[in-house]
């Protein structure tokens, strides 16, 4: 009688089922194949988590567009604080279904460009649908993978990283990538959850305090680090990439 084989996860707790043992294969060979499949699955999962720009269930993406969220963090006010203007190129990292993307696309206008990046294609599909419905033709969606943003050097005026950095394992890598794609003198805006105990948002343990974020930005070489208001549950910091040295 064929039995269902389960293989212990190689990168975490629990076990993963891989179906019934086919009669055409010996049990040891079937076990070896299942173990290899488990290793591949865990490697792919680990790669996503390394970049991990938005570890959020896409099935719940509409929660990211709820009226309550607009009340707690007004995207237009955040973008205004970052100086987003017509004609700019703006990158929204961890864009999700476009909570900040669409308001930013309206601000930069048809002469500007909005680049939305996320590791989850279904988020970007929803964002693209919403942009089409809003008649916005200046939005480009890109799937971000591994530990490098799919953008050339110094091509963006403003980068927004909202409600994302606390989920990124290697924050220094992401901040260095942001610095790379920003034009000299460009602006980075970070929105994060306040590091206080509250029912809303991620666990206290993974939150980043304002002081920790300032240190990380300074270590990456950002200057002119200033706070800006977001709402009752979040704080904002904006910083500048150093301007290019004058040619002597």
C-alpha positions in Angstrom: 0.0 0.0 0.0 1.4 3.4 -1.0 2.0 5.8 1.9 2.1 9.6 2.0 5.7 10.7 2.6 6.4 13.8 4.7 9.8 15.5 4.8 11.0 17.7 7.7 11.5 21.3 6.6 15.2 22.0 6.1 14.8 25.7 7.0 12.3 25.7 9.8 9.9 23.8 12.0 7.2 21.4 10.9 7.0 18.9 8.0 6.0 19.2 4.4 3.9 16.5 2.5 5.1 15.4 -0.9 2.4 12.9 -1.9 2.2 9.2 -2.2 5.1 6.9 -2.9 4.8 5.7 -6.5 5.1 1.9 -7.1 7.6 2.5 -9.9 10.3 3.9 -7.5 12.1 2.3 -4.6 11.3 3.9 -1.3 14.9 5.1 -0.7 15.0 6.8 -4.1 11.6 8.4 -3.5 12.7 9.6 -0.1 15.9 11.1 -1.6 13.9 12.9 -4.4 11.5 14.3 -1.8 14.4 15.6 0.3 15.9 17.3 -2.7 12.6 18.9 -3.5 12.4 20.2 0.1 15.8 21.7 -0.1 14.9 23.5 -3.4 11.7 24.8 -1.9 13.5 26.1 1.2 16.2 27.7 -0.9 13.6 29.6 -3.0 11.8 30.7 0.2 15.1 31.8 1.7 15.9 33.9 -1.3 12.6 35.7 -1.1 13.1 36.3 2.6 16.6 37.7 2.1 15.2 40.7 0.2 11.8 40.4 1.9 10.4 43.8 0.9 6.9 42.9 1.8 6.2 39.7 3.8 2.5 40.1 3.6 -0.2 37.6 2.5 -1.4 38.9 -1.0 -4.8 37.5 -0.2 -5.2 40.2 2.4 -3.9 43.0 0.2 -7.1 45.0 0.4 -6.3 45.6 4.0 -3.5 47.8 2.8 -6.0 50.0 1.1 -8.5 50.3 4.0 -10.0 53.7 5.0 -8.5 53.2 8.5 -5.0 53.1 6.9 -5.6 56.3 5.1 -6.7 57.9 8.4 -3.6 56.7 10.2 -1.0 57.6 7.5 -2.1 60.1 4.9 0.0 59.3 1.8 -0.4 62.8 0.3 1.0 64.5 3.4 3.9 62.0 3.4 4.7 62.7 -0.2 4.5 66.4 0.4 7.0 66.2 3.2 9.4 64.4 0.9 9.1 67.2 -1.7 7.6 65.0 -4.5 6.8 67.3 -7.5 5.8 67.2 -11.1 8.4 65.8 -13.5 10.2 63.7 -10.8 11.1 60.0 -11.0 10.0 58.3 -7.8 10.6 54.7 -6.7 8.2 53.1 -4.2 10.0 50.0 -2.6 7.6 47.5 -1.3 4.7 49.2 -3.1 2.1 46.5 -2.4 -1.2 47.4 -4.2 -0.2 51.0 -4.4 -1.2 52.8 -1.2 1.6 55.4 -1.8 2.2 54.7 -5.5 -1.0 56.1 -7.0 -0.9 59.3 -5.1 2.7 59.8 -6.0 2.0 59.1 -9.7 -0.6 61.8 -9.7 1.9 64.3 -8.1 4.7 63.6 -10.6 2.2 63.9 -13.5 2.6 62.7 -17.1 6.1 64.2 -17.4 7.3 62.2 -14.3 7.6 58.5 -13.6 6.6 56.3 -10.8 8.5 53.0 -10.4 6.7 50.5 -8.1 8.8 47.5 -6.8 7.7 44.5 -4.8 8.7 40.9 -4.4 5.1 39.7 -4.8 3.9 39.8 -8.5 0.2 39.6 -7.4 0.6 42.8 -5.4 2.0 44.5 -8.6 -0.8 43.0 -10.7 -3.4 44.6 -8.4 -1.4 47.9 -8.4 -1.3 47.9 -12.2 -5.0 47.3 -12.4 -5.7 50.2 -10.0 -3.4 52.5 -12.0 -5.3 51.6 -15.2 -8.6 52.3 -13.6 -7.3 55.7 -12.4 -6.0 56.5 -15.9 -2.4 56.7 -14.8 0.1 55.9 -17.6 3.3 56.9 -15.8 3.5 53.9 -13.5 6.1 51.1 -14.1 6.0 47.9 -12.0 9.1 45.8 -11.4 9.5 42.6 -9.4 12.4 42.9 -7.0 14.5 39.9 -6.4 17.6 38.8 -4.5 19.6 41.7 -3.0 19.7 44.2 -5.8 17.1 46.6 -7.1 16.4 46.2 -10.8 17.4 49.8 -11.5 20.4 51.6 -12.9 22.6 53.8 -10.8 21.5 57.4 -10.1 18.2 57.4 -11.9 15.7 58.3 -9.2 14.9 61.6 -7.5 13.0 60.2 -4.5 12.8 56.8 -3.0 10.0 55.8 -0.6 10.4 52.8 1.8 7.2 52.7 3.8 6.3 50.1 6.4 9.0 47.7 4.9 12.4 48.2 6.5 11.5 46.4 9.7 10.8 43.2 7.7 14.1 43.3 5.8 16.8 41.0 7.3 19.8 42.8 5.9 18.8 46.5 6.2 22.3 47.7 5.3 22.1 46.0 1.9 18.7 47.6 1.1 19.9 51.1 2.2 23.0 50.8 0.1 20.9 49.9 -2.9 18.7 52.9 -2.3 21.7 55.1 -2.1 23.0 53.6 -5.4 19.8 54.3 -7.4 19.3 57.8 -6.0 20.6 60.7 -8.0 23.1 62.9 -6.1 21.1 65.1 -3.8 18.1 62.8 -4.1 15.8 62.1 -1.2 15.0 58.9 0.8 11.8 58.8 2.8 11.3 56.0 5.4 8.0 55.4 7.2 8.1 53.0 10.1 6.0 51.8 13.0 6.8 53.5 16.3 8.7 51.2 18.6 6.1 51.1 21.3 3.8 48.4 22.5 0.4 48.6 20.6 -2.2 46.3 19.1 -1.7 47.6 15.6 1.2 46.5 13.4 4.1 44.1 13.7 5.5 42.7 16.9 7.5 45.0 19.1 10.6 42.8 18.7 11.1 43.5 15.0 10.3 47.3 15.0 13.0 49.8 14.4 13.4 52.7 16.8 13.9 56.2 15.3 17.4 56.2 16.9 18.3 52.9 15.3 17.1 54.1 11.9 19.1 57.3 12.1 22.3 55.3 12.9 21.6 53.0 9.9 21.1 56.0 7.6 24.3 57.7 8.8 26.3 54.5 8.4 25.1 54.3 4.7 26.3 57.9 4.1 23.0 59.7 4.1 23.0 63.3 5.3 20.4 66.0 6.3 18.3 63.4 8.2 15.1 65.0 9.4 11.9 63.7 11.0 8.4 64.3 9.5 5.0 63.6 10.9 3.0 60.6 9.7 0.3 59.7 12.2 -0.4 58.1 15.6 1.3 54.8 14.9 4.2 55.7 12.7 7.1 58.0 12.3 8.9 59.3 9.3 12.5 60.2 8.5 13.8 61.8 5.3 17.5 61.9 4.3 19.5 63.1 1.4 22.2 61.4 -0.8 25.3 63.5 -0.8 25.5 65.8 -3.8 28.1 65.2 -6.4 31.4 66.9 -5.7 32.0 70.0 -7.8 34.3 69.5 -10.8 37.6 71.4 -10.2 
